[in-house]
Amino acid sequence: MTKKEINLYLLNQKSQLELSKKVPVLLTLEWERSFPREPGVYCIYCEGKMIYVGETENLQKRMNHLRNSRHHVLRRTLGEKLYSSRKDFEKATSKKKFPDDIEADLVKFMKVNLTVSFVTVYLGRKELEDFILKRSNTNILNKKGKKG
């Protein structure tokens, strides 16, 4: 493929993702199972604005990760951004969750404010993720330093 063909492919995939249905982040087992066990790219939106772009080899498994602060950086980033001023705040890591009250409030926030869209991608997931991040004008939580 030429560079022009690659850019057209990525632009088409990005358009499909933008046009795909945005579903509420319900964080239930039934919600998780509604996603395919296929590779793809997904976007998380907060009140309609894109805040996170990710790629995965298994969309269903990755949505399961959104249910646990130890398994998804978006949960840890949101939790820190929203609740770090609390007296009982303890930073979550890949080995430790937030305190229970913060976890509960984070789940409530996610269910009320977040939606997710996805597109299955068998070739070029990482390239599509980077393509979207580089062209994003919004404040993407995983953009800083890593992709931008």
Steps between C-alpha positions, in 0.01 A plus 500: 500500500611852430506766769193659339312166506592447865374848592174437311457166680560663840269791418226254399544301823494822705178606324341163573594536867359852520173383340465190714244497779611647831378273778483591869778359718287281727785296652286187537579147390213515250637830361850351469366195316326721243841576346659263249803288585674660204793738459418866467532863595268670746433855613366610835296820516412713801184702445553459124867602487765242420728450800676170423600289201617142536579195293467139603514146367170419678236773543292298746796430726606865489153616601530260794818685596303825523317342795816491715735789587797264514449396137432821308698823504191702408333409832814591692539828310135599545504403866807710566368795300159495669580399858864583583393791719311269738647451841492118470644494147756230429628465148398181319764295322508182294523319835264706720151646458381835633335500844150346486309830517702644211452180297123527556492867398717430197262225383204739541684771305591261219146362468345848483757683286688256277418334169711275279515433128711243320590357165647157437843528338701198392792688347653823626343545844799683641531713189132597523532586868801724426324651197202602715715631784715713270193658339304558818437858605348406835665425832563126468608351832744253342645746247755686709858386447404153383345552159483869419 
